[in-house]
Amino acid sequence: MLGNQFGLGFLNTDRRHIFNNFLSYTFAAGILRNLTLGTGVRIESGVPVNDLRAHPVYQNAGEIPFGGRGSLGRTPTTGEGDVHAEYGFKVREKQSVHFGADLFNVANQKTLLVVDQFQDASLGTPNFDFKKARGDGNLGVPPAYQRPFNARLFAKWTF
């Protein structure tokens, strides 16, 4: 009745491989002096997908892992590339103003991150969204898909 609730298995946030690479370079001389260019690359393997059933006594959805944790495979591997550019102007001896931009998910990847793992909405009631995208990114719920391309412009004053 309790499936593999007490069996060994992967945790729901288990990522086998994570690769992060952040590089930047600031030009010290010439026409590009005080220009900083940088890149960021993140690649993560997927998380396990479980077949979660309703508890037979409490009737709560998603309580019993059926077939073992991670029995339905993993979500796809995700990757994202970012770009950073910043230029600084010296105002006084110990003051400078910097203008820049950060570009996130430059390739505009849209990879599935989270799926609905509840096979039952409640005991005896099937969940028609089982194994479909789940999450909207609001109120602490992680988004179902990778965030699309977005940018941040900034100005900072250092003193």
N, CA and C atoms as an extended XYZ file, in Angstrom:
477
Properties=species:S:1:pos:R:3:atomname:S:1:resname:S:1:resid:I:1 pbc="F F F"
N         0.809       -1.208        0.000 N   MET     1
C         0.000        0.000        0.000 CA  MET     1
C         0.847        1.265        0.000 C   MET     1
N         2.034        1.216        0.607 N   LEU     2
C         2.861        2.410        0.692 CA  LEU     2
C         3.957        2.438       -0.369 C   LEU     2
N         3.815        1.613       -1.396 N   GLY     3
C         4.768        1.636       -2.510 CA  GLY     3
C         6.199        1.523       -2.019 C   GLY     3
N         7.059        2.373       -2.511 N   ASN     4
C         8.467        2.402       -2.104 CA  ASN     4
C         8.752        3.619       -1.238 C   ASN     4
N         7.814        3.958       -0.361 N   GLN     5
C         7.963        5.159        0.450 CA  GLN     5
C         9.220        5.120        1.299 C   GLN     5
N         9.590        3.945        1.788 N   PHE     6
C        10.764        3.848        2.651 CA  PHE     6
C        11.975        3.274        1.928 C   PHE     6
N        11.880        3.155        0.607 N   GLY     7
C        12.989        2.640       -0.187 CA  GLY     7
C        14.021        3.721       -0.475 C   GLY     7
N        15.205        3.278       -0.830 N   LEU     8
C        16.270        4.207       -1.191 CA  LEU     8
C        16.020        4.744       -2.596 C   LEU     8
N        16.485        5.942       -2.826 N   GLY     9
C        16.331        6.525       -4.153 CA  GLY     9
C        16.864        7.939       -4.188 C   GLY     9
N        16.712        8.574       -5.327 N   PHE    10
C        17.223        9.927       -5.515 CA  PHE    10
C        16.288       10.948       -4.875 C   PHE    10
N        16.860       12.001       -4.317 N   LEU    11
C        16.045       13.107       -3.834 CA  LEU    11
C        15.512       13.879       -5.029 C   LEU    11
N        14.427       14.630       -4.833 N   ASN    12
C        13.773       15.279       -5.971 CA  ASN    12
C        14.571       16.427       -6.571 C   ASN    12
N        15.634       16.888       -5.925 N   THR    13
C        16.470       17.949       -6.498 CA  THR    13
C        17.860       17.435       -6.872 C   THR    13
N        18.027       16.128       -6.976 N   ASP    14
C        19.312       15.520       -7.280 CA  ASP    14
C        19.719       15.805       -8.720 C   ASP    14
N        20.788       16.557       -8.881 N   ARG    15
C        21.363       16.811      -10.202 CA  ARG    15
C        22.726       16.134      -10.208 C   ARG    15
N        22.927       15.212      -11.148 N   ARG    16
C        24.171       14.452      -11.194 CA  ARG    16
C        25.361       15.307      -11.609 C   ARG    16
N        25.147       16.237      -12.519 N   HIS    17
C        26.264       17.024      -13.035 CA  HIS    17
C        25.849       18.494      -13.132 C   HIS    17
N        26.724       19.381      -12.658 N   ILE    18
C        26.533       20.826      -12.777 CA  ILE    18
C        27.863       21.425      -13.227 C   ILE    18
N        27.821       22.200      -14.299 N   PHE    19
C        29.014       22.857      -14.817 CA  PHE    19
C        28.756       24.360      -14.849 C   PHE    19
N        29.599       25.128      -14.175 N   ASN    20
C        29.529       26.590      -14.180 CA  ASN    20
C        30.868       27.129      -14.662 C   ASN    20
N        30.838       28.112      -15.551 N   ASN    21
C        32.055       28.726      -16.053 CA  ASN    21
C        31.787       30.212      -16.258 C   ASN    21
N        32.501       31.045      -15.511 N   PHE    22
C        32.330       32.491      -15.602 CA  PHE    22
C        33.700       33.107      -15.869 C   PHE    22
N        33.816       33.798      -16.984 N   LEU    23
C        35.073       34.430      -17.380 CA  LEU    23
C        34.843       35.913      -17.622 C   LEU    23
N        35.841       36.726      -17.283 N   SER    24
C        35.755       38.150      -17.612 CA  SER    24
C        37.161       38.682      -17.870 C   SER    24
N        37.213       39.758      -18.627 N   TYR    25
C        38.485       40.399      -18.937 CA  TYR    25
C        38.274       41.908      -18.973 C   TYR    25
N        39.174       42.631      -18.312 N   THR    26
C        39.142       44.098      -18.319 CA  THR    26
C        40.343       44.595      -19.109 C   THR    26
N        40.076       45.387      -20.125 N   PHE    27
C        41.147       45.950      -20.940 CA  PHE    27
C        41.842       47.055      -20.165 C   PHE    27
N        43.187       47.027      -20.139 N   ALA    28
C        43.955       47.975      -19.333 CA  ALA    28
C        44.541       49.117      -20.150 C   ALA    28
N        44.616       48.985      -21.453 N   ALA    29
C        45.242       50.027      -22.271 CA  ALA    29
C        44.552       50.109      -23.624 C   ALA    29
N        44.854       51.160      -24.335 N   GLY    30
C        44.340       51.320      -25.686 CA  GLY    30
C        42.952       51.940      -25.710 C   GLY    30
N        42.308       51.809      -26.865 N   ILE    31
C        41.003       52.439      -27.066 CA  ILE    31
C        39.903       51.776      -26.216 C   ILE    31
N        40.108       50.539      -25.819 N   LEU    32
C        39.121       49.808      -25.022 CA  LEU    32
C        39.400       49.859      -23.518 C   LEU    32
N        40.283       50.749      -23.091 N   ARG    33
C        40.651       50.848      -21.674 CA  ARG    33
C        39.402       51.021      -20.799 C   ARG    33
N        39.357       50.304      -19.684 N   ASN    34
C        38.267       50.303      -18.698 CA  ASN    34
C        37.018       49.565      -19.175 C   ASN    34
N        37.084       48.865      -20.290 N   LEU    35
C        35.965       48.047      -20.748 CA  LEU    35
C        36.125       46.637      -20.182 C   LEU    35
N        35.069       46.127      -19.570 N   THR    36
C        35.069       44.759      -19.047 CA  THR    36
C        34.042       43.946      -19.834 C   THR    36
N        34.477       42.818      -20.369 N   LEU    37
C        33.590       41.897      -21.077 CA  LEU    37
C        33.639       40.556      -20.356 C   LEU    37
N        32.488       39.917      -20.244 N   GLY    38
C        32.453       38.638      -19.550 CA  GLY    38
C        31.389       37.714      -20.101 C   GLY    38
N        31.563       36.422      -19.821 N   THR    39
C        30.588       35.414      -20.216 CA  THR    39
C        30.289       34.511      -19.028 C   THR    39
N        29.146       33.905      -19.077 N   GLY    40
C        28.772       32.922      -18.069 CA  GLY    40
C        28.074       31.762      -18.749 C   GLY    40
N        28.477       30.552      -18.417 N   VAL    41
C        27.863       29.350      -18.982 CA  VAL    41
C        27.479       28.435      -17.828 C   VAL    41
N        26.229       27.976      -17.826 N   ARG    42
C        25.735       27.039      -16.815 CA  ARG    42
C        25.076       25.864      -17.518 C   ARG    42
N        25.480       24.658      -17.155 N   ILE    43
C        24.870       23.447      -17.695 CA  ILE    43
C        24.551       22.536      -16.506 C   ILE    43
N        23.310       22.048      -16.447 N   GLU    44
C        22.879       21.191      -15.342 CA  GLU    44
C        22.141       19.979      -15.900 C   GLU    44
N        22.447       18.817      -15.352 N   SER    45
C        21.684       17.631      -15.736 CA  SER    45
C        20.299       17.711      -15.103 C   SER    45
N        19.369       16.916      -15.598 N   GLY    46
C        17.989       16.965      -15.130 CA  GLY    46
C        17.795       16.346      -13.755 C   GLY    46
N        16.632       16.604      -13.185 N   VAL    47
C        16.267       16.052      -11.873 CA  VAL    47
C        15.395       14.820      -12.083 C   VAL    47
N        15.346       13.904      -11.088 N   PRO    48
C        14.534       12.697      -11.236 CA  PRO    48
C        13.043       13.009      -11.301 C   PRO    48
N        12.330       12.209      -12.092 N   VAL    49
C        10.873       12.325      -12.186 CA  VAL    49
C        10.277       11.093      -11.510 C   VAL    49
N         9.386       11.318      -10.558 N   ASN    50
C         8.787       10.246       -9.766 CA  ASN    50
C         7.336       10.012      -10.166 C   ASN    50
N         6.857        8.832       -9.860 N   ASP    51
C         5.443        8.495      -10.002 CA  ASP    51
C         4.866        8.551       -8.587 C   ASP    51
N         4.277        9.677       -8.216 N   LEU    52
C         3.793        9.884       -6.852 CA  LEU    52
C         2.288        9.659       -6.791 C   LEU    52
N         1.866        8.787       -5.888 N   ARG    53
C         0.452        8.441       -5.736 CA  ARG    53
C        -0.101        9.018       -4.442 C   ARG    53
N        -1.425        9.031       -4.335 N   ALA    54
C        -2.091        9.535       -3.134 CA  ALA    54
C        -1.933        8.540       -1.984 C   ALA    54
N        -1.855        9.062       -0.776 N   HIS    55
C        -1.741        8.221        0.425 CA  HIS    55
C        -3.079        7.539        0.683 C   HIS    55
N        -3.095        6.225        0.965 N   PRO    56
C        -4.365        5.511        1.122 CA  PRO    56
C        -5.159        5.926        2.363 C   PRO    56
N        -4.512        6.454        3.392 N   VAL    57
C        -5.227        6.856        4.609 CA  VAL    57
C        -5.530        8.339        4.592 C   VAL    57
N        -4.491        9.168        4.363 N   TYR    58
C        -4.672       10.623        4.390 CA  TYR    58
C        -5.310       11.165        3.120 C   TYR    58
N        -5.215       10.421        2.030 N   GLN    59
C        -5.751       10.765        0.720 CA  GLN    59
C        -5.102       12.008        0.101 C   GLN    59
N        -3.919       12.383        0.585 N   ASN    60
C        -3.185       13.518        0.026 CA  ASN    60
C        -2.461       13.084       -1.242 C   ASN    60
N        -2.479       13.913       -2.247 N   ALA    61
C        -1.779       13.620       -3.500 CA  ALA    61
C        -0.271       13.712       -3.293 C   ALA    61
N         0.472       12.897       -4.033 N   GLY    62
C         1.930       13.006       -4.061 CA  GLY    62
C         2.646       12.501       -2.829 C   GLY    62
N         2.093       11.561       -2.103 N   GLU    63
C         2.719       11.090       -0.866 CA  GLU    63
C         3.512        9.805       -1.040 C   GLU    63
N         3.123        8.927       -1.953 N   ILE    64
C         3.734        7.608       -2.069 CA  ILE    64
C         4.488        7.490       -3.397 C   ILE    64
N         5.831        7.321       -3.353 N   PRO    65
C         6.579        7.097       -4.603 CA  PRO    65
C         6.374        5.668       -5.082 C   PRO    65
N         5.750        5.502       -6.222 N   PHE    66
C         5.439        4.183       -6.762 CA  PHE    66
C         6.529        3.781       -7.735 C   PHE    66
N         7.069        2.582       -7.585 N   GLY    67
C         8.110        2.094       -8.497 CA  GLY    67
C         9.497        2.588       -8.151 C   GLY    67
N         9.663        3.274       -7.057 N   GLY    68
C        10.971        3.799       -6.660 CA  GLY    68
C        11.156        5.234       -7.099 C   GLY    68
N        11.985        5.936       -6.373 N   ARG    69
C        12.247        7.347       -6.694 CA  ARG    69
C        13.037        7.445       -7.995 C   ARG    69
N        12.610        8.327       -8.859 N   GLY    70
C        13.257        8.498      -10.155 CA  GLY    70
C        12.884        7.434      -11.165 C   GLY    70
N        11.793        6.724      -10.931 N   SER    71
C        11.407        5.606      -11.801 CA  SER    71
C        10.976        6.050      -13.204 C   SER    71
N        10.636        7.319      -13.383 N   LEU    72
C        10.189        7.803      -14.689 CA  LEU    72
C        11.279        8.563      -15.438 C   LEU    72
N        12.536        8.381      -15.009 N   GLY    73
C        13.648        9.030      -15.693 CA  GLY    73
C        13.993       10.379      -15.101 C   GLY    73
N        14.466       11.278      -15.936 N   ARG    74
C        14.899       12.614      -15.504 CA  ARG    74
C        14.400       13.669      -16.485 C   ARG    74
N        14.334       14.905      -15.993 N   THR    75
C        14.026       16.026      -16.882 CA  THR    75
C        15.238       16.259      -17.787 C   THR    75
N        15.083       17.003      -18.888 N   PRO    76
C        16.216       17.212      -19.809 CA  PRO    76
C        17.345       18.028      -19.172 C   PRO    76
N        18.533       17.867      -19.709 N   THR    77
C        19.676       18.687      -19.307 CA  THR    77
C        19.446       20.106      -19.812 C   THR    77
N        19.752       21.086      -18.971 N   THR    78
C        19.555       22.484      -19.344 CA  THR    78
C        20.895       23.188      -19.466 C   THR    78
N        20.930       24.183      -20.305 N   GLY    79
C        22.135       24.986      -20.471 CA  GLY    79
C        21.761       26.428      -20.771 C   GLY    79
N        22.614       27.322      -20.338 N   GLU    80
C        22.326       28.743      -20.529 CA  GLU    80
C        23.634       29.503      -20.666 C   GLU    80
N        23.661       30.479      -21.572 N   GLY    81
C        24.827       31.330      -21.758 CA  GLY    81
C        24.465       32.782      -21.521 C   GLY    81
N        25.306       33.498      -20.785 N   ASP    82
C        25.077       34.902      -20.436 CA  ASP    82
C        26.258       35.753      -20.903 C   ASP    82
N        26.000       37.044      -21.086 N   VAL    83
C        27.040       37.990      -21.503 CA  VAL    83
C        26.991       39.211      -20.584 C   VAL    83
N        28.174       39.738      -20.247 N   HIS    84
C        28.287       40.929      -19.393 CA  HIS    84
C        29.205       41.932      -20.084 C   HIS    84
N        28.809       43.198      -20.092 N   ALA    85
C        29.653       44.273      -20.624 CA  ALA    85
C        29.531       45.468      -19.688 C   ALA    85
N        30.680       46.098      -19.394 N   GLU    86
C        30.694       47.225      -18.451 CA  GLU    86
C        31.820       48.178      -18.844 C   GLU    86
N        31.526       49.469      -18.755 N   TYR    87
C        32.540       50.474      -19.061 CA  TYR    87
C        32.572       51.496      -17.940 C   TYR    87
N        33.766       51.787      -17.456 N   GLY    88
C        33.912       52.710      -16.338 CA  GLY    88
C        34.575       54.021      -16.738 C   GLY    88
N        34.039       55.111      -16.201 N   PHE    89
C        34.605       56.449      -16.393 CA  PHE    89
C        35.108       56.949      -15.052 C   PHE    89
N        36.322       57.453      -15.015 N   LYS    90
C        36.863       58.014      -13.787 CA  LYS    90
C        36.349       59.448      -13.641 C   LYS    90
N        35.724       59.754      -12.487 N   VAL    91
C        35.179       61.086      -12.232 CA  VAL    91
C        36.184       61.915      -11.459 C   VAL    91
N        36.689       61.369      -10.388 N   ARG    92
C        37.729       62.001       -9.584 CA  ARG    92
C        38.763       60.942       -9.247 C   ARG    92
N        39.704       61.305       -8.374 N   GLU    93
C        40.778       60.368       -8.056 CA  GLU    93
C        40.254       59.046       -7.493 C   GLU    93
N        39.259       59.098       -6.608 N   LYS    94
C        38.749       57.884       -5.973 CA  LYS    94
C        37.282       57.617       -6.314 C   LYS    94
N        36.783       58.222       -7.383 N   GLN    95
C        35.390       58.025       -7.764 CA  GLN    95
C        35.304       57.656       -9.251 C   GLN    95
N        34.367       56.775       -9.549 N   SER    96
C        34.132       56.420      -10.946 CA  SER    96
C        32.667       56.026      -11.142 C   SER    96
N        32.212       56.165      -12.379 N   VAL    97
C        30.859       55.791      -12.763 CA  VAL    97
C        30.981       54.667      -13.798 C   VAL    97
N        30.203       53.619      -13.606 N   HIS    98
C        30.227       52.473      -14.506 CA  HIS    98
C        28.841       52.285      -15.119 C   HIS    98
N        28.798       52.047      -16.428 N   PHE    99
C        27.567       51.729      -17.146 CA  PHE    99
C        27.741       50.346      -17.757 C   PHE    99
N        26.664       49.576      -17.736 N   GLY   100
C        26.814       48.233      -18.270 CA  GLY   100
C        25.502       47.546      -18.573 C   GLY   100
N        25.646       46.321      -19.051 N   ALA   101
C        24.486       45.498      -19.389 CA  ALA   101
C        24.824       44.038      -19.119 C   ALA   101
N        23.834       43.318      -18.622 N   ASP   102
C        23.917       41.875      -18.456 CA  ASP   102
C        22.825       41.248      -19.314 C   ASP   102
N        23.191       40.320      -20.157 N   LEU   103
C        22.243       39.629      -21.027 CA  LEU   103
C        22.179       38.174      -20.576 C   LEU   103
N        21.000       37.732      -20.178 N   PHE   104
C        20.822       36.381      -19.654 CA  PHE   104
C        20.119       35.505      -20.681 C   PHE   104
N        20.524       34.239      -20.758 N   ASN   105
C        19.960       33.258      -21.686 CA  ASN   105
C        19.967       33.815      -23.119 C   ASN   105
N        21.138       34.130      -23.580 N   VAL   106
C        21.321       34.786      -24.883 CA  VAL   106
C        20.739       33.956      -26.030 C   VAL   106
N        20.824       32.653      -25.969 N   ALA   107
C        20.299       31.794      -27.035 CA  ALA   107
C        18.799       31.564      -26.906 C   ALA   107
N        18.181       32.133      -25.874 N   ASN   108
C        16.734       32.030      -25.631 CA  ASN   108
C        16.270       30.568      -25.570 C   ASN   108
N        17.004       29.743      -24.826 N   GLN   109
C        16.627       28.344      -24.614 CA  GLN   109
C        15.319       28.274      -23.836 C   GLN   109
N        14.489       27.304      -24.129 N   LYS   110
C        13.236       27.117      -23.406 CA  LYS   110
C        13.090       25.636      -23.071 C   LYS   110
N        13.861       25.198      -22.101 N   THR   111
C        13.893       23.795      -21.714 CA  THR   111
C        12.947       23.545      -20.549 C   THR   111
N        12.279       22.416      -20.563 N   LEU   112
C        11.376       22.020      -19.486 CA  LEU   112
C        12.175       21.745      -18.221 C   LEU   112
N        11.766       22.358      -17.089 N   LEU   113
C        12.464       22.186      -15.820 CA  LEU   113
C        11.701       21.325      -14.830 C   LEU   113
N        10.383       21.500      -14.749 N   VAL   114
C         9.573       20.841      -13.723 CA  VAL   114
C         8.344       20.213      -14.363 C   VAL   114
N         8.061       18.956      -14.013 N   VAL   115
C         6.852       18.282      -14.476 CA  VAL   115
C         5.999       17.916      -13.279 C   VAL   115
N         4.703       17.783      -13.503 N   ASP   116
C         3.770       17.366      -12.464 CA  ASP   116
C         3.976       15.873      -12.224 C   ASP   116
N         4.345       15.517      -10.999 N   GLN   117
C         4.668       14.138      -10.677 CA  GLN   117
C         3.562       13.433       -9.893 C   GLN   117
N         2.434       14.106       -9.683 N   PHE   118
C         1.322       13.510       -8.934 CA  PHE   118
C         0.420       12.754       -9.902 C   PHE   118
N         0.390       11.404       -9.796 N   GLN   119
C        -0.481       10.638      -10.667 CA  GLN   119
C        -1.944       10.762      -10.251 C   GLN   119
N        -2.177       10.981       -8.957 N   ASP   120
C        -3.534       11.141       -8.429 CA  ASP   120
C        -3.720       12.565       -7.924 C   ASP   120
N        -4.875       13.175       -8.231 N   ALA   121
C        -5.213       14.471       -7.643 CA  ALA   121
C        -5.597       14.285       -6.180 C   ALA   121
N        -6.247       13.195       -5.877 N   SER   122
C        -6.531       12.703       -4.526 CA  SER   122
C        -6.821       11.215       -4.686 C   SER   122
N        -7.031       10.500       -3.606 N   LEU   123
C        -7.204        9.051       -3.695 CA  LEU   123
C        -8.371        8.698       -4.619 C   LEU   123
N        -8.086        7.948       -5.671 N   GLY   124
C        -9.106        7.515       -6.614 CA  GLY   124
C        -9.453        8.523       -7.689 C   GLY   124
N        -8.834        9.708       -7.665 N   THR   125
C        -9.102       10.747       -8.667 CA  THR   125
C        -7.849       10.945       -9.513 C   THR   125
N        -7.883       10.621      -10.800 N   PRO   126
C        -6.679       10.774      -11.632 CA  PRO   126
C        -6.335       12.249      -11.857 C   PRO   126
N        -5.046       12.504      -11.981 N   ASN   127
C        -4.543       13.846      -12.278 CA  ASN   127
C        -4.289       13.910      -13.785 C   ASN   127
N        -5.039       14.721      -14.492 N   PHE   128
C        -4.920       14.788      -15.948 CA  PHE   128
C        -3.690       15.581      -16.398 C   PHE   128
N        -3.007       16.245      -15.456 N   ASP   129
C        -1.785       16.979      -15.772 CA  ASP   129
C        -0.526       16.178      -15.470 C   ASP   129
N        -0.667       14.889      -15.160 N   PHE   130
C         0.467       14.046      -14.815 CA  PHE   130
C         1.499       14.046      -15.937 C   PHE   130
N         2.762       14.323      -15.596 N   LYS   131
C         3.913       14.386      -16.497 CA  LYS   131
C         3.853       15.560      -17.478 C   LYS   131
N         3.019       16.555      -17.207 N   LYS   132
C         3.000       17.774      -18.016 CA  LYS   132
C         3.739       18.871      -17.259 C   LYS   132
N         4.050       19.956      -17.947 N   ALA   133
C         4.765       21.066      -17.324 CA  ALA   133
C         3.999       21.589      -16.113 C   ALA   133
N         4.760       21.893      -15.026 N   ARG   134
C         4.116       22.369      -13.801 CA  ARG   134
C         4.909       23.540      -13.244 C   ARG   134
N         4.203       24.613      -12.899 N   GLY   135
C         4.835       25.759      -12.258 CA  GLY   135
C         4.750       26.995      -13.122 C   GLY   135
N         4.529       28.125      -12.465 N   ASP   136
C         4.426       29.384      -13.191 CA  ASP   136
C         5.428       30.430      -12.713 C   ASP   136
N         6.220       30.109      -11.698 N   GLY   137
C         7.215       31.050      -11.201 CA  GLY   137
C         6.678       32.073      -10.228 C   GLY   137
N         5.410       31.999       -9.872 N   ASN   138
C         4.810       32.954       -8.940 CA  ASN   138
C         4.661       32.344       -7.556 C   ASN   138
N         4.696       33.174       -6.548 N   LEU   139
C         4.451       32.785       -5.158 CA  LEU   139
C         5.308       31.615       -4.700 C   LEU   139
N         6.569       31.634       -5.032 N   GLY   140
C         7.492       30.612       -4.566 CA  GLY   140
C         7.451       29.314       -5.336 C   GLY   140
N         6.604       29.193       -6.359 N   VAL   141
C         6.544       27.982       -7.180 CA  VAL   141
C         7.576       28.130       -8.302 C   VAL   141
N         8.506       27.179       -8.424 N   PRO   142
C         9.498       27.314       -9.487 CA  PRO   142
C         8.840       27.302      -10.862 C   PRO   142
N         9.431       28.002      -11.828 N   PRO   143
C         8.848       28.002      -13.172 CA  PRO   143
C         8.986       26.639      -13.846 C   PRO   143
N         8.041       26.310      -14.709 N   ALA   144
C         8.062       25.025      -15.414 CA  ALA   144
C         9.121       25.013      -16.509 C   ALA   144
N         9.393       26.159      -17.094 N   TYR   145
C        10.369       26.247      -18.176 CA  TYR   145
C        11.480       27.209      -17.790 C   TYR   145
N        12.602       27.055      -18.455 N   GLN   146
C        13.735       27.947      -18.266 CA  GLN   146
C        13.327       29.373      -18.614 C   GLN   146
N        13.831       30.344      -17.864 N   ARG   147
C        13.476       31.738      -18.133 CA  ARG   147
C        13.947       32.156      -19.526 C   ARG   147
N        13.141       32.925      -20.255 N   PRO   148
C        13.544       33.343      -21.599 CA  PRO   148
C        14.635       34.415      -21.532 C   PRO   148
N        15.090       34.836      -22.693 N   PHE   149
C        16.093       35.900      -22.761 CA  PHE   149
C        15.593       37.107      -21.982 C   PHE   149
N        16.473       37.682      -21.163 N   ASN   150
C        16.166       38.932      -20.475 CA  ASN   150
C        17.458       39.694      -20.264 C   ASN   150
N        17.328       40.988      -20.054 N   ALA   151
C        18.496       41.857      -19.943 CA  ALA   151
C        18.364       42.772      -18.741 C   ALA   151
N        19.521       43.213      -18.249 N   ARG   152
C        19.563       44.159      -17.131 CA  ARG   152
C        20.578       45.242      -17.493 C   ARG   152
N        20.146       46.478      -17.497 N   LEU   153
C        21.032       47.614      -17.700 CA  LEU   153
C        21.310       48.236      -16.343 C   LEU   153
N        22.515       48.749      -16.154 N   PHE   154
C        22.815       49.309      -14.842 CA  PHE   154
C        23.805       50.467      -14.945 C   PHE   154
N        23.791       51.264      -13.903 N   ALA   155
C        24.763       52.337      -13.689 CA  ALA   155
C        25.149       52.281      -12.222 C   ALA   155
N        26.447       52.349      -11.951 N   LYS   156
C        26.888       52.342      -10.550 CA  LYS   156
C        27.979       53.386      -10.344 C   LYS   156
N        27.963       53.940       -9.173 N   TRP   157
C        28.903       54.968       -8.786 CA  TRP   157
C        29.746       54.400       -7.657 C   TRP   157
N        31.029       54.269       -7.852 N   THR   158
C        31.925       53.757       -6.817 CA  THR   158
C        32.736       54.907       -6.252 C   THR   158
N        32.877       54.901       -4.956 N   PHE   159
C        33.631       55.961       -4.274 CA  PHE   159
C        34.325       55.415       -3.057 C   PHE   159
